[in-house]
Amino acid sequence: MGQAVRADARRNRARLVDAARDLFAEAGIEAAGMNDVARRAGVGPGTLWRHFPNKEALVAEVVGGSLDELAGLADELRAAAPPDALHTWAMALLGHVARYRGLATSLATASGDLLAGRCTATERAFERLVEHVREKEQLRDGVTATDITRLATAVAWAAEAAGEPGSAERMLDIVFDGLRGGQRR
């Protein structure tokens, strides 16, 4: 099939991903330009475009790893079954979204793009956790995994838009008090 990737190409790709991760955290996903990423990585624009044909592909590479971690966390929590499993996972999602300014918007519109596949795998893992919690009657009837991920993403977006990222955890606690249907932490 394909040739092995050269060591310098692997290094350049890693430098590009690291530079993008830093810029997305500092300036936000929308504000960080592709040429800015190449400059920060110390490579030419052509090198960047060879590795990532568009910004969407670069965002997917940067963000995808932590989406995979969220899927793994959902599986771990389902196996361990702590009483606040959903809250723990939603707080992890909140941390993931808060890491990069503008990510809440990207995730909210992820259908059909390069993030969608990883989002779908993460959502499936979380759905299994939600069903497990529902079987233990620790969740209001009718609440879905999609509801919880949308609420957590909306909380992250609202806190970011208000310029108060520290308020996100407090707001998510309020949301979870409602989701428990009378049960309090």
C-alpha positions in Angstrom: 0.0 0.0 0.0 1.6 3.4 1.0 5.2 4.0 1.9 6.2 4.5 5.5 6.0 8.1 6.6 9.4 9.7 6.7 10.7 10.7 10.1 10.8 14.4 9.2 7.2 14.3 7.9 6.1 12.8 11.2 8.0 15.5 13.1 6.4 18.2 11.0 2.9 16.8 11.5 3.5 16.6 15.2 4.8 20.2 15.3 1.7 21.4 13.3 -0.7 19.7 15.6 1.1 21.1 18.7 1.1 24.6 17.1 -2.6 24.3 16.2 -3.5 23.1 19.7 -1.7 26.1 21.3 -3.2 28.6 18.8 -6.7 27.2 19.2 -6.4 27.5 23.0 -5.0 31.0 22.8 -6.9 32.7 20.0 -9.8 30.3 19.4 -10.5 27.9 16.5 -12.1 30.6 14.3 -9.4 33.2 14.8 -6.4 31.0 14.4 -5.5 30.9 10.7 -3.8 28.1 8.8 -0.8 30.3 8.0 -0.5 31.2 11.7 -0.3 27.5 12.5 2.4 27.0 9.9 4.4 30.0 11.1 4.1 28.8 14.8 5.2 25.3 13.8 8.2 26.7 11.9 7.2 25.1 8.5 6.0 26.5 5.2 2.3 26.7 4.2 2.9 23.9 1.7 3.9 21.5 4.4 0.8 22.4 6.4 -1.5 21.8 3.4 0.2 18.5 2.5 -0.7 17.2 6.0 -4.1 18.9 6.4 -6.1 19.7 3.2 -8.3 22.2 5.1 -8.8 23.7 8.6 -11.6 21.2 9.4 -9.1 18.3 9.0 -6.6 20.1 11.3 -9.4 20.8 13.9 -10.4 17.1 13.7 -6.8 16.0 14.4 -6.4 18.4 17.3 -9.7 17.7 19.0 -10.2 14.0 18.0 -7.9 12.6 20.6 -9.8 14.1 23.5 -13.1 12.9 22.0 -11.6 9.4 22.1 -10.7 10.0 25.7 -14.3 11.0 26.5 -15.6 7.8 24.9 -13.1 5.8 27.0 -14.2 7.6 30.2 -17.9 6.8 29.5 -17.0 3.1 29.3 -14.9 3.3 32.5 -17.7 5.0 34.4 -20.2 2.5 33.1 -18.1 -0.3 34.5 -17.4 1.3 37.8 -20.9 2.7 38.2 -20.3 5.6 40.6 -23.5 7.4 41.6 -22.5 10.6 39.8 -21.3 9.0 36.6 -23.2 11.2 34.3 -22.2 14.4 36.1 -18.5 13.3 36.1 -18.7 12.6 32.3 -20.5 15.9 31.6 -17.8 17.8 33.6 -15.1 16.1 31.5 -17.0 17.1 28.4 -17.1 20.7 29.7 -13.4 20.6 30.3 -12.8 19.3 26.8 -14.9 22.0 25.2 -13.4 24.8 27.4 -9.9 23.8 26.3 -10.3 25.5 22.9 -12.3 28.7 22.4 -14.9 28.2 19.7 -15.1 24.4 20.1 -18.6 24.4 21.5 -19.8 25.9 18.3 -17.8 23.4 16.2 -19.2 20.5 18.2 -22.7 21.8 18.0 -22.5 21.8 14.2 -20.4 18.7 13.8 -22.9 16.8 11.6 -21.3 15.8 8.3 -17.8 17.0 9.0 -14.6 15.3 10.0 -15.4 15.5 13.7 -18.8 13.8 13.2 -17.3 10.2 13.2 -15.5 10.7 16.4 -18.4 12.6 17.9 -20.7 9.7 17.0 -18.4 7.1 18.7 -18.2 9.3 21.8 -22.0 9.7 21.8 -22.5 5.9 21.5 -20.3 5.3 24.5 -22.1 8.0 26.4 -25.5 6.5 25.4 -24.4 3.2 26.9 -23.6 5.0 30.2 -26.9 6.9 30.2 -28.8 3.6 29.7 -26.8 2.0 32.6 -27.7 4.9 34.9 -31.3 4.9 33.7 -31.5 1.2 34.7 -30.5 2.1 38.2 -33.3 4.7 38.2 -30.9 7.6 38.8 -32.1 9.7 35.9 -35.3 11.4 35.1 -37.5 9.6 32.5 -37.1 10.9 29.0 -33.6 12.4 29.4 -31.4 11.2 26.6 -27.6 11.2 26.1 -28.1 13.7 23.3 -29.9 16.0 25.7 -27.1 15.9 28.2 -24.3 16.5 25.6 -26.2 19.4 24.1 -26.9 20.9 27.6 -23.2 20.6 28.6 -22.1 22.0 25.3 -24.6 24.9 25.6 -23.4 25.6 29.1 -19.8 25.8 27.8 -20.9 28.0 25.0 -22.9 30.3 27.3 -20.0 30.7 29.8 -17.5 31.4 26.9 -19.9 33.9 25.3 -20.4 35.7 28.6 -16.6 35.8 29.2 -17.1 33.8 32.4 -15.6 30.4 31.7 -15.5 29.7 35.5 -19.3 29.8 35.7 -19.7 26.8 33.5 -19.2 24.2 36.3 -21.7 26.0 38.5 -24.3 26.2 35.7 -23.8 22.5 34.9 -24.4 21.6 38.5 -27.7 23.5 38.3 -28.6 21.5 35.1 -27.8 18.2 36.8 -29.9 19.0 39.8 -32.8 19.3 37.4 -31.9 16.1 35.5 -31.9 14.0 38.6 -35.6 14.6 39.1 -35.6 15.6 42.8 -32.5 13.6 43.8 -29.7 16.0 44.9 -26.0 15.4 45.1 
